[in-house]
Amino acid sequence: MAGKLPVYRLIVLLPLLIGVVLVMYPLFWMVSSSFKSYDEIFGAVWNLPSEWLFSNYATAWTKGIGNYFMNSVIVTVSTIAGVVIIASLCAYGLSRFRFRYSKTLFMFVLGGMMLDPQVCLVPLYKLLQNLNIHNTYFALILPYIAFRLSIAVLLIRSYFLGIPKEIEESATIDGCSVFRTYLNIFLPMSLPIIMTTIILTSYYAWNEFLFSIIFIDSDKYRTIPAGLMNFKDALSTDWGVLLAGLVISSMPLIILFIFMQKYFIQGMSEGSVKG
């Protein structure tokens, strides 16, 4: 048995190592190429930069990445706040209260997961124009919140169902109102699934492209995915600067996931679908 153990570990680790290489190498190539000149990117594709051009990052930032970055931060943070607040309140009501059409209402909320954003482009565009919020931050924040609520409610409700009712009953005996029970007990106890929701929502809002190019017309409100389109010209593109912009745009999510991965794994495992 002892002799077979290393072979078994190798069989298990080999696919994992291959997966790590397939995921990490494109990221490594993007980072290394972002420090190269235009000629070196095409002339020495697989080599490290002969001269590390940190100026590519300064150029990318001054060409608009700085403004796009702040717009993405505003939109993403607002979307996360809206999704967490609305979804957790909805999930609390659907998990702790039983009324005649509670299951029907829950199925109605889940129906949003079957609605493809592309199908809603034309009516949503008209609606934003009628509300006079086209080409504003709200033109992105409100649709992002709407399209992420269904999955967020599903995850948080499933986690809430795993919290013992005795805790809620004890809080009621101690004089806690319904809202205080939600705010002071359920939210702190559900930190892993809240963090999971934050990660999933931030990934969607930060990288969303279709709405950001259709609902936003000016560079003043443009986010990073749409703003990077301005870095690519029809005849020539400074690929070093463009890759530097891609690195800047990807780093916040990478850092966020690194610091919150334990909550993400715990939330997904403990928040498996119940009820």
For each residue, the residues with C-beta under 8 A, 3 or more apart:
1: 4 5
2: 5
3: 6 7
4: 1 7 8
5: 1 2 8 9
6: 3 9 10
7: 3 4 10 11
8: 4 5 11 12
9: 5 6 12 13
10: 6 7 13 14
11: 7 8 14
12: 8 9 15 16
13: 9 10 16 17
14: 10 11 17 18
15: 12 18 19
16: 12 13 19 20
17: 13 14 20 21
18: 14 15 21 22
19: 15 16 22 23
20: 16 17 23 24
21: 17 18 24 25
22: 18 19 25 26
23: 19 20 26 27
24: 20 21 27 28
25: 21 22 28 29
26: 22 23 29 30
27: 23 24 30 31 250
28: 24 25 31 32
29: 25 26 32 33
30: 26 27 33 34 243 246 247 250
31: 27 28 34 35 247
32: 28 29 35 36 48 49
33: 29 30 36 41 49 239 240 243
34: 30 31 56 57 240 243 244 246 247
35: 31 32 49 52 53 54 56 240 244
36: 32 33 40 41 44 49 53 240
37: 40 41 51 53 240
38: 41 42 238 239 240
39: 42 43
40: 36 37 43 44 47 49 50
41: 33 36 37 38 44 45 239 240 243
42: 38 39 45
43: 39 40
44: 36 40 41 47 50
45: 41 42
46:
47: 40 44 50
48: 32
49: 32 33 35 36 40 52 53
50: 40 44 47
51: 37
52: 35 49
53: 35 36 37 49 56 240
54: 35 57 58
55: 58 59
56: 34 35 53 59 60 240 241 243 244
57: 34 54 60 61 244 247 248
58: 54 55 61 62
59: 55 56 62 63 238 241 244
60: 56 57 63 65 231 241 242 244 245 248
61: 57 58 65 66 248
62: 58 59 66
63: 59 60 230 231 241 245
64: 67 68 219 227 230 231
65: 60 61 68 69 224 227 228 245 248 249
66: 61 62 69 70
67: 64 70 71 219 220 222 227
68: 64 65 71 72 219 222 223 224 226 227 228 249
69: 65 66 72 73 224 248 249
70: 66 67 73 74
71: 67 68 74 75 137 221 222 223 224 227
72: 68 69 75 76 205 206 223 224 249
73: 69 70 76 77 252
74: 70 71 77 78 137
75: 71 72 78 79 137 140 141 144 205 223
76: 72 73 79 80 201 202 205 206
77: 73 74 80 81
78: 74 75 81 82 137 141
79: 75 76 82 83 140 141 144 145 148 201 202 204 205
80: 76 77 83 84 198 201 202 205
81: 77 78 84 85
82: 78 79 85 86 141 145
83: 79 80 86 87 144 145 148 149 152 197 201
84: 80 81 87 88 152 194 197 198 201
85: 81 82 88 89
86: 82 83 89 90 145 149
87: 83 84 90 91 148 149 152 153 156 197
88: 84 85 91 92 156 182 186 187 190 194
89: 85 86 92 93 182
90: 86 87 93 94 109 149 153 157
91: 87 88 94 95 152 153 156 157 159 160
92: 88 89 95 96 160 182 186
93: 89 90 96 97
94: 90 91 97 102 105 106 109 153 157
95: 91 92 157 160 161 275
96: 92 93 160 168
97: 93 94 102
98: 102
99: 102
100:
101: 104 105
102: 94 97 98 99 105 106
103: 106 107
104: 101 107 108
105: 94 101 102 108 109
106: 94 102 103 109 110 157
107: 103 104 110 111
108: 104 105 111
109: 90 94 105 106 112 149 150 153 154
110: 106 107 113 150 153 154
111: 107 108 114 115 150
112: 109 115 146 147 149 150
113: 110 150 151 154
114: 111
115: 111 112 119 120 147
116: 119 120
117: 120 121 143 147 210 211
118: 121 210
119: 115 116
120: 115 116 117 123 124
121: 117 118 124 125 210 214
122: 125 126
123: 120 126 127
124: 120 121 127 128 143 215
125: 121 122 128 129 134 214 215
126: 122 123 129 130
127: 123 124 130 131
128: 124 125 131 133 134 139 215
129: 125 126 132 134
130: 126 127
131: 127 128 134
132: 129
133: 128 136 138 139 142
134: 125 128 129 131 139 215 217
135: 139 215 216 217 218 221
136: 133 139 221
137: 71 74 75 78 140 141 221
138: 133 141 142
139: 128 133 134 135 136 142 143 211 215 216 221
140: 75 79 137 143 144 205 208 211 212 215 216 221 223
141: 75 78 79 82 137 138 144 145
142: 133 138 139 145 146
143: 117 124 139 140 146 147 211 215
144: 75 79 83 140 141 147 148 201 204 205 208 211
145: 79 82 83 86 141 142 148 149
146: 112 142 143 149
147: 112 115 117 143 144 150 204
148: 79 83 87 144 145 151 152 200 201 204 205
149: 83 86 87 90 109 112 145 146 152 153
150: 109 110 111 112 113 147 153 154
151: 113 148 154 155 200
152: 83 84 87 91 148 149 155 156 197 200 201
153: 87 90 91 94 109 110 149 150 156 157
154: 109 110 113 150 151 157 158 273
155: 151 152 158 159 193 196 197 267 271
156: 87 88 91 152 153 159 160 190 193 194 197 271
157: 90 91 94 95 106 153 154 160 161 275
158: 154 155 161 162 193 271 272 273 274 275
159: 91 155 156 162 163 190 192 193 267 270 271
160: 91 92 95 96 156 157 163 186 190
161: 95 157 158 274 275
162: 158 159 270 271 274
163: 159 160 167 168 186 189 190
164: 167 168
165: 168 169
166: 169 170
167: 163 164 170 171 185 189
168: 96 163 164 165 171 172 181 185
169: 165 166 172 173
170: 166 167 173 174
171: 167 168 174 176 180 181 184 185
172: 168 169 175 176 181
173: 169 170
174: 170 171
175: 172
176: 171 172 180 181 184 185
177: 180 181
178: 181 182
179: 182 183
180: 171 176 177 183 184
181: 168 171 172 176 177 178 184 185 186
182: 88 89 92 178 179 185 186 187
183: 179 180 186 187
184: 171 176 180 181 187 188
185: 167 168 171 176 181 182 188 189
186: 88 92 160 163 181 182 183 189 190
187: 88 182 183 184 190 191 194
188: 184 185 191
189: 163 167 185 186
190: 88 156 159 160 163 186 187 193 194
191: 187 188 194 195 263
192: 159 195 196 263 264 266 267 270 271
193: 155 156 158 159 190 196 197 267 270 271
194: 84 88 156 187 190 191 197 198 267
195: 191 192 198 199 260 263 264 267
196: 155 192 193 199 200 263 264 267 268 271
197: 83 84 87 152 155 156 193 194 200 201 267
198: 80 84 194 195 201 202 260
199: 195 196 202 203 256 257 260 263 264
200: 148 151 152 196 197 203 204
201: 76 79 80 83 84 144 148 152 197 198 204 205
202: 76 79 80 198 199 205 206 253 256
203: 199 200 206 207 253
204: 79 144 147 148 200 201 207 208
205: 72 75 76 79 80 140 144 148 201 202 208
206: 72 76 202 203 223 224 249 252 253
207: 203 204 225 253
208: 140 144 204 205 211 212 223 225
209: 212 213 225 226
210: 117 118 121 213 214
211: 117 139 140 143 144 208 214 215
212: 140 208 209 215 216 222 223 225 226
213: 209 210 216 225 226 229
214: 121 125 210 211
215: 124 125 128 134 135 139 140 143 211 212
216: 135 139 140 212 213 221 222 223 226
217: 134 135
218: 135 221 222
219: 64 67 68 222 227 230
220: 67
221: 71 135 136 137 139 140 216 218
222: 67 68 71 212 216 218 219 226 227
223: 68 71 72 75 140 206 208 212 216 226 227
224: 65 68 69 71 72 206 227 228 245 248 249
225: 207 208 209 212 213 228 249
226: 68 209 212 213 216 222 223 229
227: 64 65 67 68 71 219 222 223 224 230 231
228: 65 68 224 225 231 232 242 245 246 249
229: 213 226 232
230: 63 64 219 227
231: 60 63 64 227 228 237 238 241 242 245
232: 228 229 237 242
233: 236 237
234:
235:
236: 233
237: 231 232 233 242
238: 38 59 231 241 242
239: 33 38 41 242 243
240: 33 34 35 36 37 38 41 53 56 243 244
241: 56 59 60 63 231 238 244 245
242: 60 228 231 232 237 238 239 245 246
243: 30 33 34 41 56 239 240 246 247
244: 34 35 56 57 59 60 240 241 247 248
245: 60 63 65 224 228 231 241 242 248 249
246: 30 34 228 242 243 249 250
247: 30 31 34 57 243 244 250 251
248: 57 60 61 65 69 224 244 245 251
249: 65 68 69 72 206 224 225 228 245 246 252
250: 27 30 246 247 253 254
251: 247 248 254 255
252: 73 206 249 255 256
253: 202 203 206 207 250 256 257
254: 250 251 257 258
255: 251 252 258 259
256: 199 202 252 253 259 260
257: 199 253 254 260 261 264
258: 254 255 261
259: 255 256
260: 195 198 199 256 257 263 264
261: 257 258 264 265
262: 265 266
263: 191 192 195 196 199 260 266 267
264: 192 195 196 199 257 260 261 267 268
265: 261 262 268 269
266: 192 262 263 269 270
267: 155 159 192 193 194 195 196 197 263 264 270 271
268: 196 264 265 271 272
269: 265 266 272
270: 159 162 192 193 266 267
271: 155 156 158 159 162 192 193 196 267 268
272: 158 268 269
273: 154 158
274: 158 161 162
275: 95 157 158 161
